[in-house]
Amino acid sequence: MRKLIVLLTLTGIAACSGEAPVSSDTTASQSQQPPVETASYNVLFGGTDVGDMTISQSGTLIDIRYGFSNNGRGASSEETLLLSEAGLPISWKITGKTTFGNQVNETYEVKDGQASWTSAAGSGEADASNKPIYIAQNPSPYALYTYAKTVLDAGGEPYPALPAGQVTVTPKESLTLQGKDGKLAVTLYAVGGINLNPSYILLDEQQQYVGTVSPRFALLKAGFEDEDSRLRELTATLNTQRYEDIASNVTHEYEQPVRINNVRIFDPKSLSLTDPVSVVMTGDTITAIEDVRSAPSDDEVFIEGEGGTLVAGLYDMHGHVGDNQAIMNVMAGVTGIRDMGNEDDVLSDLIDKIDRGVLIGPTITKSGFIEGVSEFSAATGELADSKEKALELVRNYAEKGYWQIKIYNSMNGDWVEDMAAEAHRLGMRVAGHVPAFYRADQMIEAGYDELTHINQIMLGWVLGPEEDTRTLFRITGMKRFVDLDLNSDKVQHTLKLMADNNIAHDPTAVIHEYAMTGRNGITNFAVRDYIDHMPISVQRSAKSAMLNVADEAEDEAYLAAYQKILDTLALMHERGILLVPGTDMGGAFYLHRELELFEKIGMTAAEALRRGSYDMAQYLGHTERGSIEVGKQADFFLVPGDPTEDLKAIKTIAMVATQGRIYFPTEVYPSFGIQPFTEVPEVHIPD
């Protein structure tokens, strides 16, 4: 197998670098190190081999080399970890780069009973007398084993962590793996308390590390790669069970009609709020809008709205939906998602469970992902190595009821015209990236209905014909936007083509903001309004840059380029080009920020709210949704404030109604370590 990383022996590292960590807490002899033991692991993404990890251990000194590359980008790291005799990290050095290129230079040390650390999020120190475990910000997957082993060695109870919180380790499943050299008995553990959701690791009977697994990703000890699919399916099942348990505890379905009393309705047609009213829903349908009632009645559920605002459910038009994104979006009032690329069986199963009420999730509109074959191909969706195969995939997606196809970076642009014609013949729309070495104008002329990501359009105005956008260059190349003249013929020609041909655009402005304005040690603009409600690990991530910003000049270039993006979107809006709000970041609170950015390009708060709800329902053909009217679906959320005056009010959601079910986010958020934003409304249920 192709090796991404060359393993250096521990002796060589110490001799060449002079950086072997030293701590006063260690009792290990530096003069007589035990022999080096080495283990190799392979990284698989969606079943595709994309990288590897090598662990070398000599006594309490561990050397880790990790790296992967997928979809033209990837992370890599080198770690040196020194353990105490009790197995706790007392010195940890991590260098490398994140998936999008931000440099990693993280350190942790325990000295004289005091712990100190430095990471992209900043520096800190704390008393270490209770022997806490440090949760690294950008480690390899091996870090999970370090945390789990510490907890298990201490008896398995919740264990104190730094910078804050506790780590939990729970055995979930015992199974036997079939490797190339024989069978191996293992236990799958859930490691919790670090992120919004647990992570899963495999340990053998001696509690040695075998791998890390999630529904899309696996890092497995060499020789056990054939178990990838089974293990990923197992973690998907465990995640589903977790979300099913949450759903069963927080879903409210009432036999009686439900009256939401004393609320104002956002009217997307007048862009204003109504006078206070009460809204009655029976099942999943709005059956009455009446005057405010002074008291509950005996024949209906009565929810007190306290003068708040009801808004029709929002849409994230650029999602890649899994169980976790599904529930978090609904709690954020995002009751519709257009999925822009997923595995068909996974997505179909998710939709079925949402429809049956087994899982909490939005209404999902499916886009069929079609990628070309190259060394940079994304490990998502379907690959086409010929025009005939591409056309076959178009037909397959049509048979499965997909709303559109989405074309990706490695596709041969010469095939797009025939693909688009076939998709249109079968009643589907066509959207996507601009394939490498082509320009947006060519894709419009070939039959695109919608262009995805603002950088995909703008790069065509600044790159040369041989420059490759299948790599991270499609991100770093945006620095050239600084010198772009928006009045130039090439820019104006593209905008005219879009306007004349009714080409919609999914700019995903929020991911561009997050990437181009994020700086190490500073909370990202995109999350500042709510980040203090999130678990500590999420807060730390918000202080870590996505991209590597080398110096002041590059800092200024990215900031100026981002402003040029906003200026371009403002021009598009001015020309009447339909901008659809999508995030490519999981939606939920990021969708709220996307709508706030629409304000920055010329929309009022009310117009942005309409764009995220009514306009998208119309665009997708969901005429039964998008506004709160008698006879339409009861698909809306309640906020205490007035989002037409301050769009940030949509973050404080007290209640969500969708698909005939009612949810109170305050009942859900604690399961994810999130501090709720509001109180649960007063609910009267008749005897």
C-alpha positions as CSV (number, residue, x, y, z in Angstrom):
1,M,0.0,0.0,0.0
2,R,1.1,3.5,-0.8
3,K,2.8,5.1,2.3
4,L,2.1,8.7,3.0
5,I,4.5,9.1,5.8
6,V,8.0,7.7,6.3
7,L,8.6,6.4,9.8
8,L,11.6,7.7,11.7
9,T,12.9,5.7,14.6
10,L,12.7,7.2,18.0
11,T,16.5,7.1,18.3
12,G,16.8,9.1,15.1
13,I,14.3,11.7,16.2
14,A,16.0,12.3,19.5
15,A,19.5,12.5,17.8
16,C,18.5,14.8,15.0
17,S,16.0,17.2,16.6
18,G,17.2,17.5,20.2
19,E,13.5,18.0,21.1
20,A,12.7,14.9,23.1
21,P,10.4,16.2,25.8
22,V,11.6,16.3,29.4
23,S,9.4,16.5,32.5
24,S,10.2,16.5,36.2
25,D,7.3,14.1,36.7
26,T,8.8,11.3,34.7
27,T,10.8,8.5,36.3
28,A,11.7,6.8,33.1
29,S,15.3,6.2,32.5
30,Q,16.7,8.2,29.6
31,S,19.8,6.1,29.3
32,Q,18.2,2.7,28.8
33,Q,15.1,2.9,26.6
34,P,13.2,-0.3,26.0
35,P,13.0,-1.7,22.4
36,V,10.8,0.1,19.9
37,E,7.5,-1.5,19.1
38,T,5.8,-0.5,15.9
39,A,2.2,-0.8,14.7
40,S,0.7,0.3,11.4
41,Y,-2.9,1.5,10.6
42,N,-4.7,2.4,7.5
43,V,-7.2,5.3,7.0
44,L,-10.3,4.6,5.0
45,F,-13.0,7.2,4.1
46,G,-16.2,5.7,2.8
47,G,-14.4,2.5,2.1
48,T,-11.6,4.1,0.1
49,D,-7.9,3.9,1.3
50,V,-6.8,7.5,1.8
51,G,-3.9,7.4,4.3
52,D,-2.2,5.8,7.2
53,M,-0.8,6.1,10.7
54,T,2.2,4.5,12.3
55,I,2.8,4.2,16.1
56,S,6.2,3.5,17.5
57,Q,6.5,3.0,21.3
58,S,9.6,2.6,23.5
59,G,8.5,2.3,27.1
60,T,6.6,5.5,27.9
61,L,7.7,7.4,24.9
62,I,5.4,7.2,21.9
63,D,5.9,8.5,18.4
64,I,2.9,9.0,16.0
65,R,2.9,9.7,12.3
66,Y,-0.5,10.3,10.7
67,G,-1.8,11.6,7.4
68,F,-4.6,11.3,4.8
69,S,-5.7,13.0,1.6
70,N,-9.2,13.0,0.3
71,N,-11.0,15.3,-2.2
72,G,-7.8,17.2,-2.9
73,R,-7.1,18.0,0.8
74,G,-6.0,16.3,3.9
75,A,-4.5,16.5,7.3
76,S,-1.1,15.3,8.6
77,S,0.7,15.3,11.9
78,E,3.7,14.2,13.8
79,E,3.3,13.7,17.6
80,T,5.7,12.8,20.4
81,L,3.9,11.7,23.6
82,L,5.5,11.0,26.9
83,L,3.5,9.1,29.5
84,S,3.9,8.9,33.3
85,E,4.4,5.5,34.8
86,A,0.6,5.6,35.5
87,G,0.0,6.1,31.8
88,L,-1.0,9.8,31.8
89,P,0.4,12.2,29.2
90,I,2.9,14.5,30.9
91,S,4.4,15.8,27.7
92,W,2.8,16.0,24.3
93,K,4.0,17.8,21.1
94,I,1.9,17.9,17.9
95,T,3.0,19.5,14.7
96,G,1.5,19.3,11.2
97,K,-1.5,20.8,9.4
98,T,-5.3,20.5,9.5
99,T,-7.5,19.4,6.6
100,F,-7.6,22.9,5.1
101,G,-3.9,23.7,5.8
102,N,-3.9,25.5,9.1
103,Q,-0.5,24.9,10.8
104,V,-0.6,22.8,14.0
105,N,2.0,23.5,16.7
106,E,0.4,22.2,19.9
107,T,2.2,21.4,23.2
108,Y,1.2,20.1,26.6
109,E,3.3,19.6,29.7
110,V,2.9,18.7,33.3
111,K,5.6,20.1,35.6
112,D,5.7,20.2,39.4
113,G,2.0,19.5,39.6
114,Q,1.0,22.2,37.1
115,A,-0.4,21.6,33.6
116,S,0.2,24.0,30.8
117,W,-0.8,23.9,27.1
118,T,-0.6,25.9,23.9
119,S,-2.8,25.3,20.9
120,A,-4.4,27.1,18.0
121,A,-7.2,28.2,20.4
122,G,-4.7,29.8,22.8
123,S,-2.7,29.0,25.9
124,G,-3.8,27.9,29.4
125,E,-2.7,26.3,32.6
126,A,-4.3,24.5,35.5
127,D,-3.6,22.6,38.6
128,A,-2.9,18.9,37.8
129,S,-3.0,17.5,41.3
130,N,-6.1,15.4,40.4
131,K,-4.2,14.0,37.4
132,P,-6.6,15.2,34.7
133,I,-6.3,14.0,31.0
134,Y,-5.5,16.8,28.5
135,I,-7.9,16.8,25.5
136,A,-5.7,17.8,22.5
137,Q,-7.2,20.1,19.9
138,N,-5.6,18.7,16.7
139,P,-4.3,15.2,17.5
140,S,-4.3,12.0,15.5
141,P,-7.1,9.5,16.2
142,Y,-4.7,7.7,18.5
143,A,-5.5,10.4,21.1
144,L,-8.9,8.7,21.7
145,Y,-7.0,5.6,22.8
146,T,-5.0,7.7,25.3
147,Y,-8.2,9.2,26.8
148,A,-10.0,5.8,26.9
149,K,-7.0,3.9,28.4
150,T,-6.7,6.6,31.1
151,V,-10.4,6.3,32.0
152,L,-10.4,2.5,32.0
153,D,-7.2,2.2,34.0
154,A,-8.8,4.5,36.6
155,G,-11.8,2.2,37.0
156,G,-14.1,3.4,34.2
157,E,-15.8,6.3,36.0
158,P,-16.1,9.8,34.4
159,Y,-12.6,11.2,34.4
160,P,-11.6,14.9,34.8
161,A,-10.3,16.6,31.6
162,L,-8.5,19.7,30.6
163,P,-9.2,22.4,29.6
164,A,-12.6,21.5,31.1
165,G,-15.2,18.8,31.5
166,Q,-15.1,15.0,31.9
167,V,-14.3,12.1,29.6
168,T,-16.6,9.0,29.7
169,V,-15.9,5.6,28.2
170,T,-18.7,3.1,27.7
171,P,-18.4,-0.5,26.3
172,K,-20.9,-0.9,23.5
173,E,-20.3,-4.1,21.6
174,S,-18.0,-7.2,21.8
175,L,-17.2,-8.8,18.4
176,T,-14.6,-10.8,16.6
177,L,-12.7,-9.3,13.7
178,Q,-11.3,-11.4,10.8
179,G,-7.8,-10.2,9.8
180,K,-5.4,-11.4,7.2
181,D,-3.5,-13.3,9.9
182,G,-6.4,-14.6,11.9
183,K,-9.2,-13.6,14.2
184,L,-9.1,-11.0,16.9
185,A,-11.6,-10.4,19.8
186,V,-12.3,-6.7,20.4
187,T,-14.6,-4.4,22.2
188,L,-16.1,-1.2,20.7
189,Y,-16.2,1.6,23.2
190,A,-18.0,5.0,23.0
191,V,-15.8,7.9,24.2
192,G,-17.9,10.8,25.3
193,G,-17.6,14.3,26.8
194,I,-15.3,15.6,24.1
195,N,-17.6,16.6,21.3
196,L,-21.4,16.9,20.7
197,N,-21.5,13.2,20.0
198,P,-19.5,10.2,21.2
199,S,-16.5,8.8,19.2
200,Y,-15.9,5.1,18.9
201,I,-12.7,3.1,19.3
202,L,-11.7,-0.6,19.2
203,L,-9.6,-2.3,21.9
204,D,-8.5,-5.9,22.0
205,E,-8.7,-8.1,25.1
206,Q,-5.4,-6.6,26.4
207,Q,-6.9,-3.2,25.9
208,Q,-4.5,-2.4,23.1
209,Y,-5.5,0.0,20.3
210,V,-7.1,-1.6,17.2
211,G,-8.8,1.4,15.6
212,T,-11.1,4.3,15.5
213,V,-14.4,4.1,13.6
214,S,-17.3,6.3,12.6
215,P,-20.1,5.9,10.0
216,R,-17.9,7.5,7.3
217,F,-14.4,7.1,8.5
218,A,-12.3,4.2,9.8
219,L,-8.7,3.9,11.0
220,L,-7.9,0.2,11.4
221,K,-4.9,-1.8,12.3
222,A,-3.2,-3.1,9.2
223,G,-4.7,-6.4,8.1
224,F,-8.2,-5.6,9.2
225,E,-9.3,-3.3,6.4
226,D,-11.9,-5.8,5.1
227,E,-13.8,-5.2,8.3
228,D,-14.3,-1.5,7.4
229,S,-17.8,-1.7,6.1
230,R,-19.1,-3.8,9.0
231,L,-17.6,-1.6,11.6
232,R,-18.9,1.6,10.0
233,E,-22.3,0.1,9.8
234,L,-22.1,-0.8,13.5
235,T,-21.2,2.7,14.6
236,A,-24.0,4.1,12.3
237,T,-26.4,1.7,14.2
238,L,-25.2,2.9,17.6
239,N,-25.6,6.5,16.6
240,T,-29.1,5.8,15.3
241,Q,-29.9,4.1,18.6
242,R,-28.7,7.1,20.5
243,Y,-30.8,9.5,18.4
244,E,-33.8,7.1,18.5
245,D,-33.6,7.2,22.3
246,I,-33.4,11.0,22.3
247,A,-36.4,11.2,19.9
248,S,-38.5,8.9,22.0
249,N,-37.9,11.1,25.0
250,V,-38.4,14.6,23.5
251,T,-41.0,14.1,20.7
252,H,-44.5,15.4,21.5
253,E,-47.4,14.1,19.5
254,Y,-50.8,15.0,20.6
255,E,-54.2,13.4,19.8
256,Q,-56.0,16.7,20.4
257,P,-55.6,19.9,18.3
258,V,-52.8,22.1,19.5
259,R,-53.3,25.8,19.9
260,I,-50.2,28.1,20.0
261,N,-51.6,31.2,21.7
262,N,-50.7,34.8,21.6
263,V,-48.2,34.8,18.8
264,R,-47.5,37.1,15.8
265,I,-47.0,35.4,12.5
266,F,-44.2,36.4,10.0
267,D,-45.9,37.0,6.7
268,P,-43.4,36.5,3.9
269,K,-45.5,38.2,1.3
270,S,-45.9,41.5,3.2
271,L,-42.5,41.1,5.0
272,S,-44.2,42.0,8.3
273,L,-45.7,40.5,11.5
274,T,-49.4,40.1,12.0
275,D,-51.2,41.3,15.1
276,P,-51.3,38.7,18.0
277,V,-53.3,35.6,17.1
278,S,-53.6,32.0,18.0
279,V,-52.7,29.2,15.5
280,V,-54.3,25.8,15.7
281,M,-52.7,22.7,14.2
282,T,-54.4,19.3,13.9
283,G,-52.0,16.6,13.1
284,D,-49.6,18.1,10.6
285,T,-52.0,20.7,9.2
286,I,-52.8,24.3,10.2
287,T,-56.6,24.2,10.7
288,A,-57.3,27.7,12.1
289,I,-55.8,31.1,12.8
290,E,-58.0,32.9,15.3
291,D,-58.1,35.6,18.0
292,V,-55.9,35.2,21.1
293,R,-57.6,33.1,23.8
294,S,-57.7,34.2,27.4
295,A,-57.5,30.7,28.8
296,P,-57.0,27.1,27.7
297,S,-60.0,24.9,26.8
298,D,-60.7,21.3,27.7
299,D,-60.5,19.9,24.2
300,E,-57.1,21.0,22.9
301,V,-53.4,21.3,23.9
302,F,-52.6,24.9,24.7
303,I,-49.1,26.3,24.3
304,E,-48.5,29.9,25.5
305,G,-46.6,31.9,23.0
306,E,-46.2,35.0,25.2
307,G,-46.3,37.4,22.3
308,G,-43.5,35.7,20.4
309,T,-43.1,35.3,16.7
310,L,-44.0,32.2,14.6
311,V,-41.8,31.8,11.5
312,A,-42.2,29.1,8.8
313,G,-39.5,26.5,8.8
314,L,-36.1,27.4,7.2
315,Y,-34.2,25.5,4.6
316,D,-30.5,24.8,4.4
317,M,-29.9,24.4,0.6
318,H,-26.5,22.8,0.9
319,G,-26.3,20.0,3.4
320,H,-24.8,16.5,3.6
321,V,-27.1,15.1,6.2
322,G,-26.5,12.5,8.8
323,D,-28.3,11.6,12.0
324,N,-26.6,14.3,14.1
325,Q,-27.1,17.1,11.6
326,A,-30.8,16.1,11.2
327,I,-31.8,16.6,14.8
328,M,-29.7,19.7,15.3
329,N,-31.2,21.4,12.3
330,V,-34.8,20.8,13.5
331,M,-33.9,22.3,16.9
332,A,-32.6,25.4,15.0
333,G,-35.8,25.8,13.0
334,V,-34.3,24.3,9.9
335,T,-37.0,21.9,8.9
336,G,-35.9,21.4,5.3
337,I,-32.6,20.5,3.9
338,R,-31.4,19.9,0.3
339,D,-28.8,17.2,0.5
340,M,-26.0,17.9,-1.9
341,G,-24.2,14.5,-1.9
342,N,-24.6,11.4,0.1
343,E,-24.6,7.6,-0.1
344,D,-28.1,6.7,-1.5
345,D,-28.8,3.8,0.9
346,V,-27.7,5.8,4.0
347,L,-29.8,8.8,2.9
348,S,-32.9,6.7,2.0
349,D,-32.8,5.0,5.4
350,L,-32.5,8.3,7.2
351,I,-35.5,9.7,5.3
352,D,-37.5,6.7,6.1
353,K,-36.8,6.9,9.8
354,I,-37.6,10.6,9.9
355,D,-40.9,10.0,8.1
356,R,-41.8,7.3,10.6
357,G,-40.9,9.5,13.6
358,V,-38.1,7.1,14.7
359,L,-35.6,9.9,14.2
360,I,-35.9,13.7,14.5
361,G,-35.0,15.4,11.2
362,P,-36.0,17.8,8.5
363,T,-37.7,17.1,5.2
364,I,-34.9,16.2,2.8
365,T,-34.6,16.9,-0.9
366,K,-32.1,14.7,-2.6
367,S,-29.3,15.7,-5.0
368,G,-27.4,13.0,-6.9
369,F,-23.7,13.4,-6.6
370,I,-21.7,12.6,-9.7
371,E,-17.9,12.9,-9.7
372,G,-15.3,12.1,-12.4
373,V,-12.3,9.8,-11.9
374,S,-9.0,11.3,-10.9
375,E,-6.4,11.2,-8.2
376,F,-8.4,13.9,-6.5
377,S,-11.9,12.3,-6.7
378,A,-14.1,12.8,-3.7
379,A,-15.0,9.6,-1.8
380,T,-18.7,10.6,-1.9
381,G,-21.5,9.6,-4.2
382,E,-20.9,8.0,-7.6
383,L,-17.9,8.1,-9.9
384,A,-18.1,8.2,-13.7
385,D,-15.1,7.1,-15.8
386,S,-16.9,7.7,-19.2
387,K,-19.7,9.7,-20.6
388,E,-21.8,6.6,-20.9
389,K,-21.3,5.9,-17.2
390,A,-22.2,9.5,-16.3
391,L,-25.5,9.2,-18.3
392,E,-26.3,5.9,-16.6
393,L,-25.8,7.6,-13.2
394,V,-28.1,10.4,-14.3
395,R,-30.8,7.9,-15.2
396,N,-30.3,5.9,-11.9
397,Y,-30.8,9.1,-9.9
398,A,-34.0,9.9,-11.8
399,E,-35.4,6.4,-11.2
400,K,-34.8,6.9,-7.4
401,G,-36.7,10.2,-7.4
402,Y,-33.9,12.7,-7.0
403,W,-34.7,16.3,-7.5
404,Q,-31.4,17.2,-9.2
405,I,-27.9,16.0,-10.0
406,K,-24.8,17.7,-8.6
407,I,-21.6,17.6,-10.7
408,Y,-18.3,17.7,-9.0
409,N,-14.7,18.9,-9.6
410,S,-13.1,16.0,-11.4
411,M,-16.0,15.6,-14.0
412,N,-15.0,15.9,-17.6
413,G,-16.7,19.2,-18.6
414,D,-17.2,18.0,-22.2
415,W,-19.7,15.5,-20.9
416,V,-21.9,18.0,-19.1
417,E,-24.0,19.1,-22.0
418,D,-25.3,15.6,-22.6
419,M,-25.6,14.9,-18.9
420,A,-27.7,18.1,-18.4
421,A,-29.9,17.3,-21.4
422,E,-30.6,13.9,-20.0
423,A,-31.3,15.2,-16.6
424,H,-33.7,17.8,-17.9
425,R,-35.4,15.2,-20.1
426,L,-36.0,13.1,-17.0
427,G,-37.4,16.1,-15.0
428,M,-34.3,16.9,-12.9
429,R,-32.3,20.0,-12.5
430,V,-28.6,20.4,-12.8
431,A,-26.3,22.0,-10.3
432,G,-22.7,21.7,-9.2
433,H,-19.1,22.8,-9.0
434,V,-17.3,24.1,-12.0
435,P,-15.2,21.2,-13.2
436,A,-11.4,21.7,-13.1
437,F,-10.0,23.6,-16.1
438,Y,-13.5,24.9,-17.1
439,R,-15.3,28.2,-16.4
440,A,-18.7,29.0,-15.0
441,D,-19.8,30.5,-18.4
442,Q,-19.1,27.1,-20.1
443,M,-21.3,25.3,-17.5
444,I,-24.1,27.7,-17.9
445,E,-24.0,27.2,-21.7
446,A,-23.8,23.4,-21.2
447,G,-27.1,23.4,-19.2
448,Y,-26.5,24.2,-15.5
449,D,-29.5,25.5,-13.6
450,E,-27.6,26.5,-10.6
451,L,-23.9,27.1,-9.7
452,T,-22.5,25.9,-6.3
453,H,-20.1,27.9,-4.1
454,I,-19.2,31.5,-4.9
455,N,-15.5,30.7,-5.2
456,Q,-16.3,28.2,-8.0
457,I,-17.5,31.2,-10.1
458,M,-15.0,33.7,-9.1
459,L,-11.9,31.5,-9.5
460,G,-12.7,31.4,-13.2
461,W,-12.1,35.1,-13.4
462,V,-8.6,35.0,-11.8
463,L,-7.0,31.6,-12.6
464,G,-5.1,30.6,-15.7
465,P,-6.4,27.8,-17.9
466,E,-3.9,25.2,-16.6
467,E,-4.4,25.9,-12.8
468,D,-6.1,23.0,-11.0
469,T,-9.1,23.6,-8.7
470,R,-9.3,20.0,-7.6
471,T,-6.8,20.7,-4.8
472,L,-6.8,23.0,-1.8
473,F,-5.8,25.7,-4.4
474,R,-9.6,26.2,-4.9
475,I,-9.5,27.7,-1.4
476,T,-6.0,29.4,-1.2
477,G,-6.4,30.8,-4.8
478,M,-9.2,33.0,-3.5
479,K,-6.5,35.5,-2.3
480,R,-6.3,36.6,-5.9
481,F,-9.8,38.1,-5.6
482,V,-8.2,41.2,-4.1
483,D,-7.2,42.6,-7.5
484,L,-10.4,41.5,-9.3
485,D,-12.2,44.3,-11.1
486,L,-15.9,43.6,-10.7
487,N,-16.7,46.0,-13.6
488,S,-14.4,44.0,-16.0
489,D,-15.9,42.4,-19.1
490,K,-15.4,38.9,-17.9
491,V,-17.2,39.5,-14.6
492,Q,-20.1,41.3,-16.2
493,H,-20.4,38.7,-18.9
494,T,-20.9,35.9,-16.4
495,L,-23.4,37.9,-14.4
496,K,-25.4,38.7,-17.5
497,L,-25.4,35.0,-18.5
498,M,-26.7,34.1,-15.1
499,A,-29.4,36.7,-15.1
500,D,-30.5,36.1,-18.7
501,N,-30.7,32.3,-18.1
502,N,-32.3,32.4,-14.7
503,I,-29.2,30.6,-13.2
504,A,-29.6,30.4,-9.4
505,H,-26.5,30.4,-7.1
506,D,-25.8,28.6,-3.9
507,P,-22.9,30.8,-2.5
508,T,-22.3,29.1,0.9
509,A,-21.2,32.5,2.1
510,V,-20.8,31.3,5.7
511,I,-18.1,28.7,4.9
512,H,-16.2,31.3,3.0
513,E,-16.5,33.7,6.0
514,Y,-15.4,31.0,8.4
515,A,-12.4,30.0,6.3
516,M,-11.2,33.5,5.2
517,T,-11.7,35.5,8.4
518,G,-10.9,32.8,11.0
519,R,-7.7,33.3,12.9
520,N,-6.0,31.3,15.6
521,G,-6.9,32.4,19.2
522,I,-9.9,34.5,18.1
523,T,-13.5,33.2,18.2
524,N,-14.8,33.1,14.6
525,F,-17.3,35.8,13.6
526,A,-19.7,33.1,12.3
527,V,-20.3,31.7,15.8
528,R,-19.8,34.5,18.3
529,D,-23.5,34.9,19.1
530,Y,-24.0,31.4,20.5
531,I,-20.6,29.8,21.1
532,D,-20.6,30.2,24.9
533,H,-23.6,27.8,24.9
534,M,-21.5,25.0,23.3
535,P,-19.2,22.4,24.9
536,I,-15.6,23.4,25.6
537,S,-14.2,21.5,22.7
538,V,-16.6,23.2,20.3
539,Q,-15.6,26.6,21.8
540,R,-11.9,25.8,21.3
541,S,-12.5,24.7,17.6
542,A,-14.1,28.1,17.0
543,K,-10.8,29.7,18.0
544,S,-8.8,27.7,15.5
545,A,-8.3,29.0,11.9
546,M,-9.4,26.8,9.0
547,L,-6.7,28.0,6.7
548,N,-3.0,28.6,7.2
549,V,-2.4,32.4,7.4
550,A,1.4,32.8,7.1
551,D,1.9,36.5,7.7
552,E,0.2,39.9,7.9
553,A,0.1,40.3,4.2
554,E,-1.7,37.0,3.7
555,D,-4.1,38.0,6.6
556,E,-5.0,41.2,4.8
557,A,-5.3,39.4,1.5
558,Y,-7.8,36.9,2.8
559,L,-9.9,39.6,4.5
560,A,-9.9,41.8,1.4
561,A,-10.8,38.8,-0.8
562,Y,-13.7,37.9,1.5
563,Q,-15.0,41.5,1.2
564,K,-14.7,41.1,-2.6
565,I,-16.9,38.0,-2.3
566,L,-19.6,40.0,-0.5
567,D,-19.3,42.7,-3.1
568,T,-19.8,40.1,-5.8
569,L,-22.9,38.7,-4.1
570,A,-24.3,42.1,-3.7
571,L,-24.0,42.6,-7.4
572,M,-25.7,39.3,-8.1
573,H,-28.6,40.3,-5.8
574,E,-28.8,43.7,-7.5
575,R,-29.1,41.9,-10.9
576,G,-31.9,39.7,-9.7
577,I,-29.9,36.5,-9.6
578,L,-31.6,34.1,-7.1
579,L,-29.2,33.4,-4.2
580,V,-30.2,30.3,-2.2
581,P,-29.0,30.0,1.4
582,G,-26.8,27.0,2.0
583,T,-24.0,26.3,4.4
584,D,-22.0,23.1,3.6
585,M,-21.2,23.2,7.3
586,G,-24.1,21.2,8.7
587,G,-26.7,23.9,8.7
588,A,-28.4,24.7,12.0
589,F,-26.8,27.8,13.6
590,Y,-24.6,28.2,10.5
591,L,-27.8,28.6,8.4
592,H,-28.8,31.5,10.7
593,R,-25.4,33.1,10.0
594,E,-25.8,32.5,6.2
595,L,-29.1,34.5,6.4
596,E,-27.3,37.3,8.4
597,L,-24.7,37.5,5.6
598,F,-27.6,37.9,3.1
599,E,-28.3,41.1,5.1
600,K,-24.8,42.3,4.4
601,I,-25.3,42.0,0.6
602,G,-28.4,44.2,0.5
603,M,-31.4,42.3,2.0
604,T,-33.4,43.4,5.0
605,A,-33.8,41.1,7.9
606,A,-37.4,40.3,6.7
607,E,-36.2,39.7,3.1
608,A,-33.5,37.3,4.4
609,L,-36.1,35.5,6.5
610,R,-38.3,35.1,3.5
611,R,-35.4,33.9,1.4
612,G,-34.7,31.2,3.9
613,S,-38.3,30.0,4.2
614,Y,-41.0,30.9,1.6
615,D,-38.7,31.5,-1.4
616,M,-36.9,28.2,-0.9
617,A,-40.2,26.3,-0.4
618,Q,-41.3,27.7,-3.7
619,Y,-38.0,27.0,-5.4
620,L,-38.2,23.3,-4.4
621,G,-41.9,23.0,-5.3
622,H,-42.9,22.6,-1.7
623,T,-46.0,24.8,-2.1
624,E,-47.6,23.3,1.1
625,R,-44.8,24.9,3.2
626,G,-43.0,28.2,3.5
627,S,-45.8,30.3,5.1
628,I,-48.2,30.0,8.0
629,E,-51.7,29.8,6.5
630,V,-54.8,27.7,7.0
631,G,-54.6,24.5,5.1
632,K,-50.8,24.5,4.9
633,Q,-48.4,22.2,6.8
634,A,-47.8,23.1,10.4
635,D,-44.1,23.6,9.8
636,F,-42.9,26.6,11.9
637,F,-40.9,27.6,14.9
638,L,-41.5,30.0,17.8
639,V,-39.0,32.7,19.0
640,P,-39.5,35.2,21.8
641,G,-38.3,38.2,19.8
642,D,-39.0,39.9,16.5
643,P,-36.6,38.6,13.8
644,T,-37.8,41.2,11.3
645,E,-36.1,43.8,13.5
646,D,-33.1,41.6,14.5
647,L,-32.4,38.4,12.6
648,K,-30.4,37.1,15.5
649,A,-33.7,36.4,17.3
650,I,-34.0,33.2,15.4
651,K,-31.2,31.6,17.5
652,T,-33.4,31.6,20.6
653,I,-36.0,29.1,19.5
654,A,-38.6,27.9,22.1
655,M,-40.6,25.5,20.0
656,V,-40.5,23.8,16.7
657,A,-43.5,22.1,14.9
658,T,-42.9,19.9,11.9
659,Q,-44.4,16.7,10.4
660,G,-47.1,16.7,13.0
661,R,-44.7,16.7,15.9
662,I,-43.7,19.3,18.4
663,Y,-40.2,19.8,19.9
664,F,-38.8,22.0,22.6
665,P,-35.1,22.5,21.9
666,T,-34.4,23.2,25.6
667,E,-35.3,19.5,26.3
668,V,-32.9,18.3,23.6
669,Y,-29.8,20.4,23.9
670,P,-28.5,18.9,27.3
671,S,-28.1,15.5,25.5
672,F,-25.4,17.2,23.4
673,G,-23.8,19.3,26.2
674,I,-25.4,22.5,24.9
675,Q,-26.7,25.1,27.3
676,P,-30.3,25.9,26.3
677,F,-31.2,29.3,25.0
678,T,-34.8,29.6,26.3
679,E,-37.3,28.2,28.8
680,V,-39.8,25.6,27.7
681,P,-43.1,27.4,26.9
682,E,-46.0,26.8,29.3
683,V,-48.0,23.9,28.0
684,H,-51.5,22.9,29.1
685,I,-52.6,19.4,28.3
686,P,-56.3,18.4,28.9
687,D,-57.0,15.6,31.2
